[in-house]
Each structure stands twice: as structure tokens, then as C-alpha cells.
Amino acid sequence: MAADPWVQAHLHGTSSASGSVSALILAVPFLAAAVMYVAAMASSRRRGRTWPWHRAAFWVAGVAAAAAGFVGPLATTAHMSFTAHMGTHLLVGMVAPLLLVLGAPVTLALRALDVGPARRVSWMLRSPVARVLTTPIVAAALNVGGMWVLYLTPLYDVMRDIMLVHWLVMLHFLLAGYLYTVSLAAVDPSPHKSGFAARASVLVLSLAAHGVLAKLLYAYPPSGVNAADAHAGAQLMFYGGDAVDFVLIVLLCAEWYRATGRRRQTAPAAASL
């Protein structure tokens, strides 16, 4: 049984005052993210630039998926069940980043902000730090590599016992998953210049590494996790991860198809000059 007082409050439900306060504090950043996005939509519309509602739906769904790993019944159960933990891992580290990227927040910010702040956003996108962090191989190392470190070291036990470590791990999953998705799917203006072949190679290798890790967890459950729970969690990781990666493959191939079509259209025009 976890000894951390935050864990105790979380496990005994939201009826305790400390549990309610911690849940409220954890929910604030996600509520703020949803409100800021809606405010940016309104600002864009005032400037005469409409914004697709499906982008907003993606963003709100992504915020809700990310929040499920920090607060609520699934986050609570994740401390007692490896299968539930793996559900939060998929939501926070894979589903939420994909939905958030499809919300195109950077494009919306560039439309909604005044000239000065918009230029600062553009400068941040061109910065060396942004280019390095969104390079596919770096983002994949942070994302997939972080999973290997978590499940094949004592960090998983520490995360179950200390609530602060649990939140930091979930935050890492969310940020690393977002960088990884941004590095592969060019929905917003991208800081890196990696081509289709490089991104496709990283995606295939990451998919393989994710699958191998799921099989290892199936064969060798983490300490303190019974075999049935480990098998269910590993299968959820394997098949759930494949489902999200399939969407990434579709997005990447669709981008390649559009780019190829544009090149074919411009080639005859260039040849006629």
C-alpha cells in the first residue's frame, strides 16, 4: 500500500478535503488550456478569421484525455491496477498528444495574437531549442525511451508510492508525447526540417520499440503486479499503441500524398518557363 499522504487521500476518494483540494488544483491547468483556446478562437473571429470547429473539438477532447491521467476515477484506480495505469499512459502519452496536435494550437495563436506576440511565437519556433526538441529522433528518444526507463527500472515502484513522482511522470508522458507527435505530423508550422523518409523511419522504429516493451511487460511483469493484471495492461499497451500509431501513419502518408501532388502540379509549369 502506498505510504505517501497524497496517495492516501487520493485512494480514499474525493470525499476527503485534501483529496478534493488536490483534484481542484490538478484540474486548473486543463480548464485554463480549454478556456484559453476558446478565447483565442473568439479573438481570431473578431479579426475576421474563422476557425474550424473540428479543430476546437480535437483540442477539448485532448485536454480531457490528458486530465484523465491526473484527476478523476481512472487516475485514482491507476495506483492500484497496472491495467488502469496503462490506460492513463495511453490517454496521457499517446491519445491526448495526438488530439492536441490536431487542434493546431500554434496556428490558432498566430491568428489570434497581435503582431508583437505573434512574432515572439515565430521566434520561439525558429529557436535552436525548438528545432532540437522537435527533431523526430530526439522526440522519439524522450517519448519511447522514457517508457523503457519507467518500466524497466525501480522508477515505476517509486511512482506508485510518491504522488509527486506520479504527476511528474504523467507530465513527462504528456510533453514528450506532444513533441513526438509534432515531430511526425506537420499540422502546425514545424520548427524542424526533417523529410518524410526520416520521419517514417523514426515512426516505424518507435512502433517496434513500443511493441517490444509491451511484450517484455507481458513476459516479465513489474514487481508487485500480478500476472493477470500485467498481461491485461501489456495487451492494452500493445494494441492501444498500435491504434494511435496507425492514425499517425495515416497523417504522415496523407501529408506525403499532398506534397507529391503539389510537386507534380508545379513541375509542368516550371518546365514551360
Accessible surface in RSA format (square Angstrom, percent):
REM  Atomic radii and reference values for relative SASA: ProtOr
REM  Chains: A
REM  Algorithm: Lee & Richards
REM  Probe-radius: 1.40
REM  Slices: 20
REM RES _ NUM      All-atoms   Total-Side   Main-Chain    Non-polar    All polar
REM                ABS   REL    ABS   REL    ABS   REL    ABS   REL    ABS   REL
RES MET A   1   194.66 100.8 112.80  74.7  81.86 194.9 119.68 101.8  74.97  99.3
RES ALA A   2    12.53  11.5   5.83   9.0   6.70  15.2   5.89   8.3   6.64  17.6
RES ALA A   3    87.31  80.3  65.16 100.6  22.15  50.4  70.20  98.9  17.12  45.3
RES ASP A   4    27.85  19.5  21.06  21.0   6.80  16.1   6.76  15.9  21.09  21.0
RES PRO A   5   100.03  72.9  91.39  83.3   8.65  31.4  94.98  78.4   5.05  31.4
RES TRP A   6   115.80  46.5 110.88  53.7   4.92  11.6  83.95  44.8  31.85  51.7
RES VAL A   7     0.00   0.0   0.00   0.0   0.00   0.0   0.00   0.0   0.00   0.0
RES GLN A   8    54.02  30.2  54.02  39.5   0.00   0.0  29.53  62.9  24.49  18.6
RES ALA A   9    14.05  12.9   8.27  12.8   5.78  13.2  13.52  19.0   0.53   1.4
RES HIS A  10    15.97   8.7  12.25   8.5   3.72   9.5   6.91   7.1   9.06  10.5
RES LEU A  11    33.79  18.8  11.75   8.4  22.04  55.4  11.75   8.3  22.04  59.3
RES HIS A  12   133.62  73.0 110.80  77.0  22.82  58.4  79.48  81.9  54.15  63.0
RES GLY A  13    28.08  34.6   0.00   N/A  28.08  34.6  27.75  76.2   0.32   0.7
RES THR A  14    95.98  68.3  86.41  87.6   9.57  22.8  52.61  70.7  43.37  65.6
RES SER A  15   107.57  90.9  67.95  90.7  39.62  91.3  58.43 124.4  49.13  68.8
RES SER A  16    38.80  32.8  28.87  38.5   9.93  22.9  38.80  82.6   0.00   0.0
RES ALA A  17    80.62  74.1  65.74 101.4  14.88  33.9  73.30 103.2   7.32  19.4
RES SER A  18    63.65  53.8  52.72  70.4  10.94  25.2  49.27 104.9  14.38  20.1
RES GLY A  19     2.55   3.1   0.00   N/A   2.55   3.1   1.54   4.2   1.01   2.3
RES SER A  20    50.10  42.3  42.91  57.3   7.19  16.6  34.08  72.6  16.02  22.4
RES VAL A  21    82.15  54.1  80.85  73.2   1.31   3.2  82.15  71.4   0.00   0.0
RES SER A  22     4.36   3.7   3.38   4.5   0.98   2.3   1.47   3.1   2.89   4.0
RES ALA A  23    16.59  15.3  15.68  24.2   0.91   2.1  16.02  22.6   0.57   1.5
RES LEU A  24   119.47  66.5 115.15  82.4   4.31  10.8 118.98  83.6   0.49   1.3
RES ILE A  25   102.76  58.5  99.17  73.9   3.59   8.7 100.38  72.3   2.38   6.5
RES LEU A  26    24.60  13.7  22.62  16.2   1.98   5.0  23.99  16.9   0.61   1.6
RES ALA A  27    24.56  22.6  24.23  37.4   0.33   0.7  24.50  34.5   0.06   0.2
RES VAL A  28    80.12  52.7  79.21  71.7   0.92   2.2  79.73  69.3   0.39   1.1
RES PRO A  29    81.00  59.0  68.40  62.4  12.60  45.8  74.78  61.7   6.22  38.6
RES PHE A  30    28.04  14.0  27.55  17.1   0.49   1.3  27.97  17.0   0.07   0.2
RES LEU A  31   110.37  61.5 109.73  78.5   0.64   1.6 110.27  77.4   0.10   0.3
RES ALA A  32    42.93  39.5  35.49  54.8   7.44  16.9  42.28  59.5   0.65   1.7
RES ALA A  33    29.96  27.5  23.12  35.7   6.83  15.5  28.60  40.3   1.35   3.6
RES ALA A  34    22.16  20.4  21.99  33.9   0.17   0.4  22.15  31.2   0.01   0.0
RES VAL A  35    98.92  65.1  96.10  87.0   2.81   6.8  98.29  85.4   0.62   1.7
RES MET A  36   136.07  70.5 129.23  85.5   6.85  16.3 106.64  90.7  29.43  39.0
RES TYR A  37     9.22   4.3   4.17   2.4   5.05  13.1   8.68   6.5   0.54   0.7
RES VAL A  38    85.87  56.5  85.54  77.4   0.33   0.8  85.54  74.3   0.33   0.9
RES ALA A  39    56.64  52.1  45.82  70.7  10.82  24.6  53.02  74.7   3.62   9.6
RES ALA A  40    22.03  20.3  17.18  26.5   4.85  11.0  21.53  30.3   0.50   1.3
RES MET A  41     7.38   3.8   7.38   4.9   0.00   0.0   5.74   4.9   1.64   2.2
RES ALA A  42    42.08  38.7  36.59  56.5   5.49  12.5  40.90  57.6   1.19   3.1
RES SER A  43    18.86  15.9  18.53  24.7   0.33   0.8   9.81  20.9   9.05  12.7
RES SER A  44     0.00   0.0   0.00   0.0   0.00   0.0   0.00   0.0   0.00   0.0
RES ARG A  45    95.51  40.1  79.07  40.3  16.44  39.1  42.58  58.2  52.93  32.1
RES ARG A  46   187.18  78.6 147.20  75.0  39.98  95.2  79.36 108.5 107.82  65.3
RES ARG A  47   108.29  45.5  75.70  38.6  32.59  77.6  35.12  48.0  73.17  44.3
RES GLY A  48    67.24  82.9   0.00   N/A  67.24  82.9  36.33  99.7  30.91  69.2
RES ARG A  49   121.54  51.0 116.98  59.6   4.57  10.9  29.94  40.9  91.60  55.5
RES THR A  50    97.58  69.4  90.76  92.0   6.81  16.2  57.67  77.5  39.91  60.3
RES TRP A  51     7.86   3.2   5.40   2.6   2.46   5.8   6.19   3.3   1.67   2.7
RES PRO A  52    55.98  40.8  42.98  39.2  13.00  47.2  55.14  45.5   0.83   5.2
RES TRP A  53   174.70  70.1 168.42  81.5   6.28  14.7 150.73  80.4  23.96  38.9
RES HIS A  54   100.38  54.9  92.58  64.4   7.80  20.0  71.75  73.9  28.64  33.3
RES ARG A  55    60.39  25.4  60.39  30.8   0.00   0.0   0.12   0.2  60.27  36.5
RES ALA A  56     9.00   8.3   8.81  13.6   0.19   0.4   9.00  12.7   0.00   0.0
RES ALA A  57    62.91  57.8  49.88  77.0  13.03  29.6  58.82  82.8   4.09  10.8
RES PHE A  58    64.71  32.4  64.15  39.7   0.57   1.5  64.67  39.2   0.05   0.1
RES TRP A  59    32.98  13.2  32.98  16.0   0.00   0.0  32.98  17.6   0.00   0.0
RES VAL A  60    71.50  47.1  70.88  64.2   0.62   1.5  70.88  61.6   0.62   1.7
RES ALA A  61    44.26  40.7  34.45  53.2   9.81  22.3  41.14  57.9   3.12   8.3
RES GLY A  62     0.00   0.0   0.00   N/A   0.00   0.0   0.00   0.0   0.00   0.0
RES VAL A  63    13.52   8.9  12.62  11.4   0.90   2.2  13.52  11.7   0.00   0.0
RES ALA A  64    61.55  56.6  48.97  75.6  12.58  28.6  55.23  77.8   6.32  16.7
RES ALA A  65    11.50  10.6   5.56   8.6   5.94  13.5  10.94  15.4   0.56   1.5
RES ALA A  66     1.50   1.4   1.50   2.3   0.00   0.0   1.50   2.1   0.00   0.0
RES ALA A  67    17.75  16.3  17.68  27.3   0.07   0.2  17.75  25.0   0.00   0.0
RES ALA A  68    27.55  25.3  21.48  33.2   6.07  13.8  27.15  38.2   0.40   1.1
RES GLY A  69     0.03   0.0   0.00   N/A   0.03   0.0   0.00   0.0   0.03   0.1
RES PHE A  70    13.09   6.5  12.48   7.7   0.61   1.6  12.48   7.6   0.61   1.7
RES VAL A  71    30.62  20.2  24.82  22.5   5.80  14.0  24.82  21.6   5.80  15.7
RES GLY A  72    24.07  29.7   0.00   N/A  24.07  29.7  21.51  59.0   2.56   5.7
RES PRO A  73   117.01  85.3 108.59  99.0   8.42  30.6 116.09  95.8   0.92   5.7
RES LEU A  74    58.11  32.4  53.72  38.4   4.39  11.0  56.99  40.0   1.12   3.0
RES ALA A  75     0.42   0.4   0.34   0.5   0.07   0.2   0.42   0.6   0.00   0.0
RES THR A  76    25.33  18.0  25.33  25.7   0.00   0.0  16.60  22.3   8.73  13.2
RES THR A  77    55.92  39.8  55.92  56.7   0.00   0.0  34.44  46.3  21.48  32.5
RES ALA A  78     5.11   4.7   0.37   0.6   4.75  10.8   0.49   0.7   4.63  12.3
RES HIS A  79    20.78  11.4   3.33   2.3  17.45  44.6   1.69   1.7  19.09  22.2
RES MET A  80   123.90  64.2  84.30  55.8  39.60  94.3  60.39  51.3  63.51  84.1
RES SER A  81    28.66  24.2  26.40  35.2   2.26   5.2  19.59  41.7   9.07  12.7
RES PHE A  82     3.69   1.8   0.14   0.1   3.55   9.2   0.14   0.1   3.55  10.2
RES THR A  83    42.26  30.1  41.52  42.1   0.75   1.8  39.04  52.4   3.22   4.9
RES ALA A  84    13.07  12.0   6.66  10.3   6.41  14.6  12.54  17.7   0.53   1.4
RES HIS A  85     1.09   0.6   1.09   0.8   0.00   0.0   0.25   0.3   0.84   1.0
RES MET A  86     0.00   0.0   0.00   0.0   0.00   0.0   0.00   0.0   0.00   0.0
RES GLY A  87    12.98  16.0   0.00   N/A  12.98  16.0  12.37  34.0   0.61   1.4
RES THR A  88     0.09   0.1   0.09   0.1   0.00   0.0   0.09   0.1   0.00   0.0
RES HIS A  89     0.00   0.0   0.00   0.0   0.00   0.0   0.00   0.0   0.00   0.0
RES LEU A  90    13.27   7.4  13.27   9.5   0.00   0.0  13.27   9.3   0.00   0.0
RES LEU A  91    49.67  27.7  49.67  35.5   0.00   0.0  49.67  34.9   0.00   0.0
RES VAL A  92     0.00   0.0   0.00   0.0   0.00   0.0   0.00   0.0   0.00   0.0
RES GLY A  93     2.31   2.8   0.00   N/A   2.31   2.8   0.00   0.0   2.31   5.2
RES MET A  94    15.03   7.8  10.31   6.8   4.72  11.2  14.12  12.0   0.91   1.2
RES VAL A  95    43.51  28.6  43.10  39.0   0.41   1.0  43.51  37.8   0.00   0.0
RES ALA A  96     0.00   0.0   0.00   0.0   0.00   0.0   0.00   0.0   0.00   0.0
RES PRO A  97     0.03   0.0   0.03   0.0   0.00   0.0   0.03   0.0   0.00   0.0
RES LEU A  98    13.90   7.7  13.90   9.9   0.00   0.0  13.90   9.8   0.00   0.0
RES LEU A  99    34.43  19.2  34.43  24.6   0.00   0.0  34.43  24.2   0.00   0.0
RES LEU A 100    16.91   9.4  16.91  12.1   0.00   0.0  16.91  11.9   0.00   0.0
RES VAL A 101     2.72   1.8   2.59   2.3   0.13   0.3   2.72   2.4   0.00   0.0
RES LEU A 102    21.03  11.7  21.03  15.0   0.00   0.0  21.03  14.8   0.00   0.0
RES GLY A 103     0.00   0.0   0.00   N/A   0.00   0.0   0.00   0.0   0.00   0.0
RES ALA A 104     3.19   2.9   3.19   4.9   0.00   0.0   3.19   4.5   0.00   0.0
RES PRO A 105    24.56  17.9  19.50  17.8   5.06  18.4  20.45  16.9   4.11  25.6
RES VAL A 106    32.51  21.4  31.03  28.1   1.48   3.6  32.51  28.3   0.00   0.0
RES THR A 107    35.46  25.2  35.29  35.8   0.17   0.4  31.68  42.5   3.78   5.7
RES LEU A 108     2.36   1.3   2.36   1.7   0.00   0.0   2.36   1.7   0.00   0.0
RES ALA A 109    27.95  25.7  26.08  40.3   1.87   4.3  27.70  39.0   0.25   0.7
RES LEU A 110    47.30  26.3  36.10  25.8  11.20  28.2  36.10  25.4  11.20  30.1
RES ARG A 111    80.26  33.7  79.10  40.3   1.16   2.8  12.04  16.5  68.22  41.3
RES ALA A 112     8.23   7.6   4.39   6.8   3.84   8.7   4.39   6.2   3.84  10.2
RES LEU A 113    65.82  36.7  57.75  41.3   8.06  20.3  59.35  41.7   6.47  17.4
RES ASP A 114    85.22  59.7  81.56  81.2   3.66   8.7  21.69  51.1  63.53  63.4
RES VAL A 115    99.04  65.2  93.15  84.3   5.90  14.2  96.66  84.0   2.39   6.5
RES GLY A 116    33.13  40.9   0.00   N/A  33.13  40.9  26.54  72.8   6.58  14.7
RES PRO A 117    43.36  31.6  41.78  38.1   1.58   5.7  42.37  35.0   0.99   6.2
RES ALA A 118    16.34  15.0  16.13  24.9   0.21   0.5  16.13  22.7   0.21   0.6
RES ARG A 119   170.14  71.4 165.23  84.2   4.91  11.7  57.53  78.6 112.61  68.3
RES ARG A 120   151.45  63.6 150.11  76.5   1.34   3.2  68.07  93.0  83.39  50.5
RES VAL A 121    33.76  22.2  33.76  30.6   0.00   0.0  33.76  29.3   0.00   0.0
RES SER A 122    31.57  26.7  30.85  41.2   0.72   1.7  13.81  29.4  17.77  24.9
RES TRP A 123   161.34  64.7 161.13  78.0   0.20   0.5 132.24  70.5  29.10  47.2
RES MET A 124   116.49  60.3 114.25  75.6   2.24   5.3  88.41  75.2  28.08  37.2
RES LEU A 125    34.10  19.0  33.59  24.0   0.51   1.3  33.72  23.7   0.38   1.0
RES ARG A 126   149.33  62.7 141.29  72.0   8.03  19.1  70.54  96.4  78.78  47.7
RES SER A 127    17.47  14.8  13.61  18.2   3.86   8.9  11.93  25.4   5.54   7.8
RES PRO A 128    89.26  65.1  87.97  80.2   1.28   4.7  89.26  73.7   0.00   0.0
RES VAL A 129   101.89  67.0  98.26  89.0   3.63   8.8 101.88  88.5   0.01   0.0
RES ALA A 130    21.33  19.6  15.78  24.4   5.55  12.6  21.18  29.8   0.14   0.4
RES ARG A 131    99.58  41.8  99.06  50.5   0.52   1.2  30.19  41.3  69.39  42.1
RES VAL A 132    83.83  55.2  82.48  74.7   1.35   3.3  83.83  72.8   0.00   0.0
RES LEU A 133    66.18  36.9  66.18  47.3   0.00   0.0  66.18  46.5   0.00   0.0
RES THR A 134     8.12   5.8   8.12   8.2   0.00   0.0   8.12  10.9   0.00   0.0
RES THR A 135    42.45  30.2  42.45  43.0   0.00   0.0  29.81  40.0  12.64  19.1
RES PRO A 136     3.25   2.4   3.25   3.0   0.00   0.0   3.25   2.7   0.00   0.0
RES ILE A 137   121.81  69.3 119.84  89.3   1.97   4.7 119.84  86.3   1.97   5.3
RES VAL A 138    48.02  31.6  45.28  41.0   2.74   6.6  48.00  41.7   0.02   0.1
RES ALA A 139     0.00   0.0   0.00   0.0   0.00   0.0   0.00   0.0   0.00   0.0
RES ALA A 140    11.65  10.7  10.53  16.3   1.12   2.5  10.80  15.2   0.85   2.2
RES ALA A 141    65.85  60.5  48.21  74.4  17.64  40.1  58.00  81.7   7.85  20.8
RES LEU A 142    66.34  36.9  62.64  44.8   3.71   9.3  66.08  46.4   0.26   0.7
RES ASN A 143     4.51   3.1   4.17   4.0   0.33   0.8   0.25   0.6   4.26   4.1
RES VAL A 144    13.11   8.6  13.11  11.9   0.00   0.0  13.11  11.4   0.00   0.0
RES GLY A 145    27.47  33.9   0.00   N/A  27.47  33.9  25.84  70.9   1.63   3.7
RES GLY A 146    17.83  22.0   0.00   N/A  17.83  22.0  12.24  33.6   5.59  12.5
RES MET A 147     0.22   0.1   0.22   0.1   0.00   0.0   0.22   0.2   0.00   0.0
RES TRP A 148    74.26  29.8  72.87  35.3   1.39   3.3  72.04  38.4   2.22   3.6
RES VAL A 149    83.65  55.0  81.54  73.8   2.11   5.1  83.62  72.7   0.02   0.1
RES LEU A 150     2.11   1.2   2.11   1.5   0.00   0.0   2.11   1.5   0.00   0.0
RES TYR A 151    10.48   4.9   0.00   0.0  10.48  27.3   0.00   0.0  10.48  12.9
RES LEU A 152    91.30  50.8  58.41  41.8  32.89  82.7  65.05  45.7  26.25  70.6
RES THR A 153    57.89  41.2  44.19  44.8  13.70  32.7  49.35  66.3   8.54  12.9
RES PRO A 154   101.97  74.3  96.94  88.4   5.03  18.3 101.62  83.9   0.36   2.2
RES LEU A 155    60.73  33.8  56.18  40.2   4.55  11.4  58.65  41.2   2.08   5.6
RES TYR A 156     6.00   2.8   6.00   3.4   0.00   0.0   3.82   2.9   2.18   2.7
RES ASP A 157    48.38  33.9  47.11  46.9   1.27   3.0  24.80  58.4  23.57  23.5
RES VAL A 158    59.13  38.9  55.72  50.4   3.40   8.2  59.10  51.3   0.03   0.1
RES MET A 159     3.61   1.9   3.61   2.4   0.00   0.0   3.61   3.1   0.00   0.0
RES ARG A 160    51.14  21.5  49.64  25.3   1.50   3.6  16.53  22.6  34.61  21.0
RES ASP A 161    66.47  46.6  65.70  65.4   0.77   1.8  14.87  35.0  51.60  51.5
RES ILE A 162    72.50  41.3  72.50  54.0   0.00   0.0  72.50  52.2   0.00   0.0
RES MET A 163     1.00   0.5   1.00   0.7   0.00   0.0   0.88   0.7   0.12   0.2
RES LEU A 164   108.60  60.5 106.71  76.3   1.89   4.8 106.71  74.9   1.89   5.1
RES VAL A 165    30.65  20.2  30.65  27.7   0.00   0.0  30.65  26.6   0.00   0.0
RES HIS A 166     3.53   1.9   3.53   2.5   0.00   0.0   1.51   1.6   2.02   2.3
RES TRP A 167    39.58  15.9  38.63  18.7   0.96   2.2  38.36  20.5   1.22   2.0
RES LEU A 168    99.26  55.3  94.10  67.3   5.16  13.0  94.48  66.4   4.77  12.8
RES VAL A 169    15.81  10.4  13.52  12.2   2.29   5.5  15.78  13.7   0.04   0.1
RES MET A 170     0.00   0.0   0.00   0.0   0.00   0.0   0.00   0.0   0.00   0.0
RES LEU A 171    78.69  43.8  78.69  56.3   0.00   0.0  78.69  55.3   0.00   0.0
RES HIS A 172    69.59  38.0  64.50  44.8   5.09  13.0  46.13  47.5  23.46  27.3
RES PHE A 173     1.68   0.8   1.68   1.0   0.00   0.0   1.68   1.0   0.00   0.0
RES LEU A 174    22.20  12.4  22.20  15.9   0.00   0.0  22.20  15.6   0.00   0.0
RES LEU A 175   100.86  56.2 100.00  71.5   0.86   2.2 100.43  70.5   0.43   1.2
RES ALA A 176     3.53   3.2   1.67   2.6   1.86   4.2   2.81   4.0   0.71   1.9
RES GLY A 177     0.62   0.8   0.00   N/A   0.62   0.8   0.55   1.5   0.07   0.2
RES TYR A 178    52.40  24.5  52.40  29.8   0.00   0.0  46.62  35.0   5.78   7.1
RES LEU A 179    38.00  21.2  38.00  27.2   0.00   0.0  38.00  26.7   0.00   0.0
RES TYR A 180    10.50   4.9  10.50   6.0   0.00   0.0   9.07   6.8   1.43   1.8
RES THR A 181     4.82   3.4   4.82   4.9   0.00   0.0   0.02   0.0   4.80   7.3
RES VAL A 182    23.00  15.1  21.73  19.7   1.27   3.1  21.79  18.9   1.21   3.3
RES SER A 183     0.33   0.3   0.00   0.0   0.33   0.8   0.00   0.0   0.33   0.5
RES LEU A 184     1.52   0.8   1.03   0.7   0.49   1.2   1.30   0.9   0.22   0.6
RES ALA A 185     5.08   4.7   1.48   2.3   3.61   8.2   3.09   4.3   1.99   5.3
RES ALA A 186    49.04  45.1  22.27  34.4  26.78  60.9  24.27  34.2  24.77  65.6
RES VAL A 187    40.49  26.6  13.48  12.2  27.01  65.1  18.04  15.7  22.45  60.9
RES ASP A 188    18.58  13.0  10.20  10.2   8.38  19.8   9.70  22.8   8.88   8.9
RES PRO A 189    66.50  48.5  49.24  44.9  17.27  62.8  62.16  51.3   4.35  27.0
RES SER A 190    34.31  29.0  14.31  19.1  20.00  46.1  15.53  33.1  18.78  26.3
RES PRO A 191    12.36   9.0   5.11   4.7   7.25  26.4   9.63   7.9   2.74  17.0
RES HIS A 192    16.78   9.2   9.55   6.6   7.23  18.5  10.08  10.4   6.70   7.8
RES LYS A 193   184.63  90.1 149.15  91.5  35.48  84.5 107.37  96.6  77.26  82.3
RES SER A 194    31.67  26.8  12.62  16.8  19.05  43.9   9.70  20.7  21.97  30.8
RES GLY A 195    41.57  51.3   0.00   N/A  41.57  51.3  34.19  93.8   7.37  16.5
RES PHE A 196    70.35  35.2  62.47  38.7   7.88  20.5  62.47  37.9   7.88  22.6
RES ALA A 197    74.90  68.9  67.50 104.2   7.40  16.8  71.99 101.4   2.90   7.7
RES ALA A 198    51.00  46.9  40.15  62.0  10.85  24.7  49.04  69.1   1.96   5.2
RES ARG A 199    17.88   7.5  17.88   9.1   0.00   0.0   1.17   1.6  16.72  10.1
RES ALA A 200    25.59  23.5  24.71  38.1   0.88   2.0  25.52  35.9   0.08   0.2
RES SER A 201    60.61  51.2  53.17  71.0   7.43  17.1  31.35  66.8  29.25  41.0
RES VAL A 202    18.34  12.1  17.48  15.8   0.86   2.1  18.27  15.9   0.07   0.2
RES LEU A 203     4.05   2.3   4.05   2.9   0.00   0.0   4.05   2.8   0.00   0.0
RES VAL A 204    96.48  63.5  95.08  86.1   1.40   3.4  95.60  83.1   0.88   2.4
RES LEU A 205   125.10  69.7 121.02  86.6   4.08  10.3 121.31  85.2   3.79  10.2
RES SER A 206     8.25   7.0   4.16   5.6   4.08   9.4   5.14  10.9   3.11   4.4
RES LEU A 207    54.61  30.4  53.35  38.2   1.26   3.2  53.75  37.7   0.86   2.3
RES ALA A 208    52.61  48.4  43.46  67.1   9.15  20.8  51.94  73.1   0.67   1.8
RES ALA A 209    31.18  28.7  25.41  39.2   5.77  13.1  30.73  43.3   0.46   1.2
RES HIS A 210     7.65   4.2   7.65   5.3   0.00   0.0   5.02   5.2   2.64   3.1
RES GLY A 211     8.67  10.7   0.00   N/A   8.67  10.7   8.43  23.1   0.24   0.5
RES VAL A 212    76.31  50.2  74.78  67.7   1.53   3.7  75.20  65.3   1.11   3.0
RES LEU A 213     0.08   0.0   0.08   0.1   0.00   0.0   0.08   0.1   0.00   0.0
RES ALA A 214     1.38   1.3   0.71   1.1   0.67   1.5   1.06   1.5   0.33   0.9
RES LYS A 215   131.36  64.1 125.70  77.1   5.67  13.5  72.90  65.6  58.46  62.3
RES LEU A 216    58.28  32.5  56.99  40.8   1.29   3.2  57.83  40.6   0.45   1.2
RES LEU A 217     1.54   0.9   1.48   1.1   0.05   0.1   1.54   1.1   0.00   0.0
RES TYR A 218    89.55  41.8  88.44  50.3   1.11   2.9  54.45  40.9  35.10  43.3
RES ALA A 219    62.37  57.3  34.27  52.9  28.10  63.9  41.71  58.7  20.66  54.7
RES TYR A 220   160.03  74.7 149.22  84.9  10.81  28.1 104.04  78.2  55.98  69.0
RES PRO A 221    48.59  35.4  30.05  27.4  18.54  67.4  30.05  24.8  18.54 115.2
RES PRO A 222    15.73  11.5   3.79   3.5  11.93  43.4  13.87  11.5   1.86  11.6
RES SER A 223    73.34  62.0  54.71  73.0  18.62  42.9  58.38 124.3  14.95  20.9
RES GLY A 224    78.06  96.3   0.00   N/A  78.06  96.3  38.50 105.6  39.56  88.6
RES VAL A 225    18.58  12.2   2.79   2.5  15.79  38.0   6.33   5.5  12.24  33.2
RES ASN A 226    98.57  68.0  85.17  82.3  13.40  32.3  47.18 113.5  51.40  49.7
RES ALA A 227    56.68  52.1  49.66  76.6   7.01  16.0  49.77  70.1   6.90  18.3
RES ALA A 228    77.77  71.5  63.61  98.2  14.16  32.2  70.12  98.7   7.65  20.3
RES ASP A 229    28.61  20.0  22.56  22.5   6.05  14.3  14.10  33.2  14.51  14.5
RES ALA A 230     0.00   0.0   0.00   0.0   0.00   0.0   0.00   0.0   0.00   0.0
RES HIS A 231    59.57  32.6  59.57  41.4   0.00   0.0  36.95  38.1  22.62  26.3
RES ALA A 232    42.79  39.3  35.72  55.1   7.07  16.1  38.68  54.5   4.11  10.9
RES GLY A 233     0.00   0.0   0.00   N/A   0.00   0.0   0.00   0.0   0.00   0.0
RES ALA A 234     1.95   1.8   1.34   2.1   0.61   1.4   1.61   2.3   0.34   0.9
RES GLN A 235    86.90  48.6  84.80  62.0   2.10   5.0  19.23  40.9  67.66  51.3
RES LEU A 236    68.25  38.0  62.36  44.6   5.89  14.8  67.53  47.4   0.72   2.0
RES MET A 237     0.00   0.0   0.00   0.0   0.00   0.0   0.00   0.0   0.00   0.0
RES PHE A 238    52.61  26.3  51.89  32.1   0.72   1.9  52.12  31.6   0.49   1.4
RES TYR A 239   146.04  68.2 139.63  79.4   6.41  16.7  94.62  71.1  51.42  63.4
RES GLY A 240    18.20  22.4   0.00   N/A  18.20  22.4  16.21  44.5   1.99   4.5
RES GLY A 241     0.07   0.1   0.00   N/A   0.07   0.1   0.07   0.2   0.00   0.0
RES ASP A 242    48.20  33.8  44.17  44.0   4.03   9.5  21.09  49.6  27.11  27.0
RES ALA A 243    60.11  55.3  48.39  74.7  11.71  26.6  57.53  81.0   2.57   6.8
RES VAL A 244    15.12   9.9  13.84  12.5   1.28   3.1  15.10  13.1   0.02   0.1
RES ASP A 245     4.48   3.1   4.48   4.5   0.00   0.0   0.02   0.0   4.46   4.5
RES PHE A 246   128.35  64.2 127.37  78.9   0.97   2.5 128.17  77.7   0.18   0.5
RES VAL A 247    57.50  37.8  56.86  51.5   0.64   1.6  57.50  50.0   0.00   0.0
RES LEU A 248     4.73   2.6   3.49   2.5   1.24   3.1   3.49   2.5   1.24   3.3
RES ILE A 249    63.76  36.3  63.52  47.3   0.25   0.6  63.76  45.9   0.00   0.0
RES VAL A 250    74.50  49.0  70.46  63.8   4.04   9.7  73.52  63.9   0.98   2.7
RES LEU A 251    46.16  25.7  42.23  30.2   3.93   9.9  42.40  29.8   3.76  10.1
RES LEU A 252     5.12   2.8   4.90   3.5   0.22   0.6   4.92   3.5   0.19   0.5
RES CYS A 253    59.71  45.2  58.26  65.0   1.45   3.4  23.16  58.7  36.55  39.4
RES ALA A 254    37.01  34.0  28.60  44.1   8.41  19.1  36.13  50.9   0.87   2.3
RES GLU A 255    35.90  20.6  35.86  27.1   0.04   0.1  16.84  32.6  19.07  15.6
RES TRP A 256   116.78  46.9 113.18  54.8   3.60   8.5  99.94  53.3  16.84  27.3
RES TYR A 257   162.96  76.1 161.46  91.9   1.51   3.9 113.22  85.1  49.75  61.3
RES ARG A 258   130.42  54.8 122.30  62.3   8.12  19.3  59.65  81.5  70.77  42.9
RES ALA A 259    25.50  23.4  24.13  37.2   1.37   3.1  24.82  35.0   0.68   1.8
RES THR A 260    21.38  15.2  21.38  21.7   0.00   0.0  21.20  28.5   0.18   0.3
RES GLY A 261    28.88  35.6   0.00   N/A  28.88  35.6  28.04  77.0   0.84   1.9
RES ARG A 262   137.27  57.6 135.58  69.1   1.69   4.0  65.14  89.0  72.12  43.7
RES ARG A 263   140.14  58.8 136.17  69.4   3.97   9.4  72.99  99.7  67.16  40.7
RES ARG A 264   176.36  74.0 165.62  84.4  10.74  25.6  56.75  77.6 119.61  72.5
RES GLN A 265   141.63  79.2 121.22  88.6  20.41  48.6  43.39  92.4  98.24  74.5
RES THR A 266    83.61  59.5  80.98  82.1   2.64   6.3  69.08  92.8  14.54  22.0
RES ALA A 267    57.87  53.2  46.90  72.4  10.97  25.0  54.73  77.1   3.14   8.3
RES PRO A 268    85.65  62.4  72.83  66.4  12.82  46.6  80.46  66.4   5.19  32.3
RES ALA A 269    61.26  56.3  51.91  80.1   9.35  21.3  59.42  83.7   1.83   4.9
RES ALA A 270    65.87  60.6  50.68  78.2  15.19  34.6  52.85  74.4  13.02  34.5
RES ALA A 271    87.36  80.3  49.79  76.8  37.57  85.5  62.28  87.7  25.08  66.4
RES SER A 272    92.88  78.5  52.87  70.6  40.01  92.2  49.70 105.8  43.18  60.5
RES LEU A 273   187.42 104.4 126.45  90.5  60.97 153.3 155.66 109.3  31.76  85.5
END  Absolute sums over single chains surface
CHAIN  1 A    13851.8      11931.5       1920.3      10383.1       3468.7
END  Absolute sums over all chains
TOTAL         13851.8      11931.5       1920.3      10383.1       3468.7
